Amino acid sequence: MGAQDCKGVIPRLCDALFGEIADRQTPELTYKVEVSYMEIYNEKVHDLLDPRTNKQSLKVREHVVLGPYVDGLSRL
């Protein structure tokens, strides 16, 4: 995340993304942004946007067409 005077990757990405959206938006064009945030540590996947305190390890699955995904990962 970084600090106030030295932003990290996620805040810089959000600034750039929403800046581009603001520059390109027209009455005919709208945008929808979804985000997921996960941690992979010791081969365990955790949803960092899940407010529950009893974090369970999520499973990585593979879709035939779409490829790998995390089953149960929240999308906000």
N, C-alpha and C positions, 0 to 999 in steps of 0.2 A: 504494500500500500504506500510505502514511503512516508515522508514527513510533509509538513505544510509548505516548506520552502523547496523541497525536492520530491516531487510526486513520483510514485511508483508506476509500474506498468499498467495496472488496472485503471487508476484515475486518468492517466494520460490517454489510454485507449477510449475511455468513456468521453473525455473532452473532445477528442478527434472525431469519434463516431457521431455524437450529437451535434457537433459543429457542422459536419458535412450534411447531416439531415436538415439542420436549420437553413443552410445555404441552398439546398436543392429542393426544398419543399414548395409545392405549388398547390392551388386549390384542387387540381385534378390528381395530385400524387400524394399519397399518405404512406407512412412507414409504421411498421410494427416491430418492436425490439423485444426479444426474449432473452433471458439470461439464466444460466445454471452455473453453479460454483461448487467444485468438488475438490477433495483432498485425496491423494493416493499415497499411503504411507504403510510400509511393511506389508505390501500386497493387499491392503484393505482400502476400500473406497468409501468415503464419507461425504454426505451432502452437507455443505457448509451453509446452505440457506434454510435448512430444516431447523425450526426453533425448538424441537424436542431435545431434552437433555440426554435421553437414552439412545444415543446414535448407534444404529446398527450398520454393519458393513453391507454395502450394496453389491449386487452381482453385475459383472460385465457380460453382456450378451452380444450375439452377432445376428443382424438381420440379413437375409439373403440378398436383398437389393441395396439397402441403405448402409450396411456395414456395422461396425461395432457401436454399441450404445450402453449406457448404464441404466439398468432396470430400476425404476422407482426414483430416479433423480428428479428433483423439482425443477420446473421451468416457470420463472416469474417474468 
